[in-house]
Amino acid sequence: MSRSLSRALSILELYNGRKGEWGISDISRELDLPKSTVHGLVTTLEKNRYLEKTENSRYRLGMKIYELGMTYQASARLGSVAEPHVKSLADKYHQSVHIAIYAGRMAVFVIGNKTGTSHVIFPRVGASIVAYCTGVGKVLLAWQSAAHIEEYLQFEELQPYTKNTITEPQQLREELQQIRKCGYAVDREETVIGIACVAAPIFGSSNQVIAALSVSGEANLILNEKLQECITDVCHAAKAITIAMGYRGDEYPPPYPSL
């Protein structure tokens, strides 16, 4: 771990309930660090919303900490809520069923149920995968803010993994818009030739997307006459999980402002 990261974490660990606000001088004395060093670290933490400045020029925990806490709470609950739906889909389709969350512009698998007779190796729980060419990733990306999507398109290099990978920003914009319109995504061998996926979004009590549910497997077993049935089942399961997670909206998926 780098020295700067270690020091930044030490600052955050000062907020342990004993004291809700800290000044630069307080942190400097407590951690035995130069004020200039503390100021630089605190400024970075504030910029990234881990800390926020009070009216008396002290610092308290920022909204990013709250958001991370809520994400952890939702993820922890998500496992027990989603388990019967994941098992039901796996039993019916004999394919791998995953749930992923969005973190660091990647889709991160948090729940998995590998079944069927396929010899294809799917990502393990905890693994991350690019968002723009996967079913779960496209679903998670589609319900990010318009500003985030534009930032993503600006900085993410859309590399071609297969001949089916979307590599043009405008085409990806249109794909995400279509996903929001129909409420699901299909990965048509965009990451690996021979592998396809159907995915749908899961929303939480804040009405924000918190995860994506998918059925993945060999393309000939997904992209066939049962594709529409699979889409319906995945969407129904994602909706049921969404409701159990405290979603308060009247529509599933919720309306999204046009880009």
N, C-alpha and C positions, 0 to 999 in steps of 0.2 A: 504494500500500500504506500502511495506517495506521501511525503511529509505534509504537503498542503491539504490533501484529502483527510489525513489523520487529524490534523489540527481543526479542520472544519467540522468533522464529526465530534471532536471534543467540545467544540462550542455548542453544538446542538444538544449534547448530552448534559450540558449545564441546566437545561430546562427540564428538570426531573420532578417538578412539583414543589420544590423547596423555594424557588424564586421564579416569578413569572416574567420579569423584565431585567435585562442586564445592559449596562453601559459599556462603552469601549474600555474605560479604565478598570471597571469591575472584572471584565473578562481577562484583561491583561494581567491583573494581579492574581486572579484565581488560577490561571493556566501558566503563569510565569512566561508570558510572551510579550515581545515589544508591542507597543501601541500601534505602530505602523503596520505590523504584521496582522494584528487583530482587525484593524480598520479595513485592510484589503480583503481579508476573509469574510468579514461581516458584509461588506459591500457586495461581494459576489453572491453570498447567501440571500441578501435582500433582493438583488437583481433577479434571482431565480425563484423568489417568493417563498423561500424556506424561513426567512425572517422578515419582519416588517417593523419599520421605525415608528415610534410613538411620538406624541407631541412634545415630550420632554427629552427627545433625542436619545432615548433608550431603545432597546430592541426586544421584541417578543416573537413567539413562533408565528410563522406566516401561514397563509391559506394552503400552500403546497403540502405542508405537514398534515393538515386536516384532510386534504384530498387523498393523500397516500394512505392515511388511516382508514378512510372510508373505503378505499379500493381494497385494502387488506381485509377489512371486515366483510365486504361483499364477496371477495374471493373465497374466504373461509366458509361462508354460508353457502356459496354457490355449489360446492361439492356435494353437500347432503341434499340440496334441493334438486340438483340436476341428475343425480345418480340413477333414479328409476327411468328417466327419459333416455339417458345415454344407453342403459342396458336394453331398453325396449327397441331402440333403433338398431343396436348391434345384433340383437336376436333376430329381428325381422330381415335385415339386409345382409347379415354375415359379412359386414365390412367394418373398417375401423371408424370409430366415432370419437371426435375430439371436441374439446372446448378450449378456446384460446382467448387471451386478453391482449390489449394493445399497449405496448411499452417500448419507448425509445424508437418509434417508427417501425417496429417489428411486431409480428404476431407471435405471442409466447404461449405455448401449449401448457395448460394447467390441469387438464383432466383428459384421460385417454382410455379407450377400451378397444384393444386390438382383438379382432375376431376374424373368422373366415379362414379359408385355406390358402389365401394369397401368400406368396413368398416375398412380397414387396416389403421393404423395411420403411416404416413410418417414423416420424420424429418422436422421440421420447418426451415424457412430461418434463417441462423445464427448458426444452429446446426452443429456440426462436427461429423464425423464418421470415423472409421478406414479405411485405404486405401486398405489393401491387400485382402479384401474379399468383396468389393463392386464394382459395375460396374464403377462408376465415379472415385473411388479411384484407381482402377487398371489402368485405362486409364491415370490418372494424374501421377501415379508412373512410368508407362512404359516409359514416355518421359522425365524423370529426367535423369541427367547425370549418367554414369556408376558408377562413384565414389559414388554418392549419393545413388544409389540403393544398392551398397555393404554395405555402412554404415547403411542403413535402415535395411537390412537383418541381420546385426550384432547386432543391438540394439533393434529392434522391436520383441516383443514376439508374435509369430504367434499362437494365441490361437484359438482353434476350437469353432466356434459359432454354427455350425451345422456339420453333417456328411460330408457335401460337402465342408467345408472350407479347403483351401490349408494351410497346416501347416508345410510343408517341404521347406526350403530355395531354394533348387535346383529346386523343382517343381514350385515355384513361379517365379524363374528366367526364366524358360522355358515358363511359362504362359505370362510373360511380353514380352518376345521375340516374341511370337506368336501374341500378341496384336499389337505390332509394325508392324509385317508383314502384318496382315490383316486389321489394321486400326480401330479396334473397340474391345470392351470387352463385355462379357456376364457374368452376375452374375446369376449362376444357383443355387439359394437357398443357397448361401454360407454364408449369414449373418442371414437370417431368413427363416425357412422352410415355403414354400408357397409363397415366394416373389422372383421375378426375375427382371432382369434389362438388358437393352441394352444401351451402352454408347459409345460415340465417342469424340475425342479430338478437342479442339478449340485452334488455334494458333493466335498469335498477330503479330504486325509489326516487331518484333525482330525475328520472326520465331521460338519462343519458345512457348511451351504449356502454355496457360494462364487459361484454364478452361476445363471442360468436360460437355457434354450435355447427358442427359439420359431420357429414358422412363422406368418407373418402375410400377409394378403392380403385381397382383396375377399371380403366375407361370403358371397356366393353361391358362391364357389369353395372356401370353408372349411367353412361350416355346411351341408353337403349330405350325400349318401349316403356320401361318403368320409371323413366326420369321424372315425369310430372308427378307421379305418385310419391317418389322420394322427396321431391321439392315440397309437396304438401305436408308430408309427415315431418320433415325437418322444421318447417315453418310452424306447424302446430306445436311441436315439442318446444321450440324456442319461445313461442308465445306463452306456453304453460309455465316455463321456467321464469319468464319475465314477470308474469303475474305473481308467482310465488315469491319473487325477489322484491315485491312491494311497488311495482310500477303503478302509477296513478293515472296514466293517460286513458283517454277514451278510445284511441285508435292504436292498432299495432300493424306496422311500426308507426311511430309518431310522425307528424308532419315535419318536414325539413325546409328551412328557407331556401329559396332558389339561389343558385350561385350567380 
